[in-house]
């Protein structure tokens, strides 16, 4: 079970890393992002416990959709997406290695793999052999999908900063948080609602976001663009000729 908790995340990260074709990221930076991702799950658990205690007097014994919605968006999604976004901003944004747009996806996936690996280990410690394998794999898949979207907008923000577009930078940083937040909130709401209609919506939703995330991932991997002012070996040349950046 321990291997099931750890290996799938490492395998998915290896696939993403392979698609970073222009310039591989420094191993120490990736290790730092992974470690912070693991540690962020501890902070997320503490914050979730605190918020649940605050909400218990209001929703005690409540299983309504209002409670499920509040828990999905204002507790789970807000904390988890916020923790990963904060790691990206603090550990990756100003790093000199962040000089291509696709780097942002690599960073976001690394943080998310660390986050979900830490989460799976916590679940193993708590539930042991009673933990179902699907409980380990399903969060990993959703976290990787959300990481692609977070990285997509995070890379856009960095590109705008390099171009001197302060308004675009602010907008895309907001999107880097808000889009994954809304996506995870809906994901958690559909699962937590425990209604047939929501399960059907969940199945359609997962297929949709999986397909679109793969499409954008492959498209951005092929159209990787240098960020003006970056320190990569091809940055100056690509900053002048990167018409592929229009795909962002």
N, C-alpha and C positions, 0 to 999 in steps of 0.2 A: 504493500500500500504506500510505503514511503516513496518508492521509485515512481509510482503512479502520480504521486503528489508533486514530484520534482521534475522528472524527465520530459513530460509533454511540453512544459513551459520552456525548457532549455532547447528542445527540438524546434519549437516555433520561433524562438529567438534566432536560432542558427539559420533558419530559412530567411527571415527578414534581413539578417546581417549579410547573407549571400547576395541579396538583391541591391545592396548598397554598393553599386558598381564603380562609381567615380573615385571615391576615396574612403577607405575603411576608417572607422572611428577608433581613437586610442583605447586600448583595453582597460587602462586604469580609469578612464572616464566612465566606460560602460560598467565596470565593476562598482564604481561609486554610485551610479544611478540604480543599479540592481540592489545594492545594500540599503540605500535610502528607501527604495521601494519596499523592501522587507520590513524595515523599521517603521515605515509609515502605517503598516497594518496595525501595529501596536497602538499608535496614536488614534487610529480610526476606531479601534475596539473600545478604547477608553472614552472617546467622545460619543460613540453610539450608546454606550452604557449610561452615560450622563444624560443624554437627550431622552432616552427611553424612560429614565426615572422621572424626568421633568414632565413627560407626556402621560405617564401612567395615571396620575390623578384625573386627567382630562378624559382619557380614553379607556379607563379601567374596564376590562371585560368586553370592550367594544371590538367587534369583528366586521364593522361596516366598511364599505368601500372608502368612506372618508378617512377612516383610520389607516387603511391599507395605502391610500394615496399619500397621506402625511408621512407614513413610515418610509414609503418607497422614495419619495422626492426629498422631503425635508430632513430625513435622517440618513438613509443608506446612500442615495445618490450624491447628496450634498457633501457628506463626509468623505466618501471614497474618491469621487472625482476631484474634490478640493485638495485632498492629500496628495494625489498624483500630480495635479497641476502645480501645487506649491513646490514639489520636488523638482519639476522641470524648470520652473522659474529660478529657483535658488541655485541649482546645481549645473544647469546646462546653458541657460540663456547667455551668459557672458563668457562662456568658455571659447577659447580661440579655435577649437576644433569645429565649432558650429558654423560652417562656412558653405554648406549646400542645403537646399531645401529638404531633400530626402533625409538628411541627418535628423530632423525633428521627429520623423516617424520611427527611426531607429531608437532614439532616446525615449520616446513615449512608450514604445513596446518594451524596452528594457526595464523601465520603471514599473510597468504593469505586470511583467513577468515576475519581478521581485515581489510586488504586492501580492499577487495571487499565490505565489509559492509560499510566502509567509502565512497567508490565510489558510492554505491547505495544511500546513504543518500545525497550525493552531487547532484546526478541525481534527487532525489525527490525534493530537494530544488529548483533546476533549472527548472524542467519540471512539477512538481506537478502531478495532476491527469491525465495529457496527456501522462505520461510515460507508455509505454506498459510493461506488466508483463514479457514478454520474455527478455526485455532489462535488467531486474534485475537478472533473473535466468541463462541466457546463460553465462555471464562472471563468475558467481560463479562456474559453472561446469568446465569451462576451467581452472580457477585458481586453483581449487582443483587438477585437473589432473596434471597440471604443478608443483604443490607443491610436489606431490609424486615423480616426477623425480628429482626435486631439492633436496629433502630430501634424496633420494636414494644415490646420489653421495656425498652429504654432510656427510652422515653417513659413507660412504666408506673412505672419507678423514680423519674423526676422528679416524676410526679404524686403518688406516695407521699411523697416528700420534702416537697412542698408541703402535704400533708395531715398531716404530722407522724408518718407511719407508718414508723418506722425499720426495723422488721423486714421490711415489704413492700419497702422501698427496697433493702435488702441482697439479698433474694431475687431481685428482678427484675434487679438488676445482675449477679448470678451467671448468670441465665438469658440476659441480653443477650450474654454471652460463650459460655456452654456450649451453648446451642441452635445457633447458627451453627457453632460448633466441631464438634459432632457431625454436623451436616448436611454440612459441607464434607469432613470426614473420610470419611464414607460415599461422597460424590461422588467423591473422589480414589481411594478404594479400589476402587470399581467400575470406574473407568477403568483404573487401574493393574494390576488383576488379570489382564487380558487373557484372560478366559475367557468363553465364550458365555453361561453362566448369569449372570455378573456384568454383561455387557452388556445382557441382558434386564432384569435388576433395575435397571440404570442408567436405561434408557428409561422404565420404569414410575415410578421414583423422581423423575426430572426432571419428568415430566408432573404428578405429584402435588404436588410442592413449588411448581411454577410456578402451578398452579391455585389452591392455597391462598394463596400469597403475593399473587396478584392480588385474591382475595376479601378478604383482610384489608386490603390497601392501599386498595381502594375503600371498604370499610366504615369504616375509620378516617379517611379523607379526609372522608367525609360527617358523621361523628360526632366531629370534632375538638373537644377539650375544653381549656378554659383551666386552667392550672396555678395553684393558689392561691398568692398572693404574687408572681405574675408581673408584668411591666411592660407587657404589651400593652394597647392602648386599650380592649379589651373584657374584660380579664382579671377585673376585680372582678365585673362583671355575670355573666359566664359561670361563674365559680367557684361562684356560688350556685345557678345554674340548670342546670348541665351534667349532666343525667341521662344524656346519651349516654356519659359516662365509664364507665358500667357495662359498656359493650361491651368495654372493655379487660380 
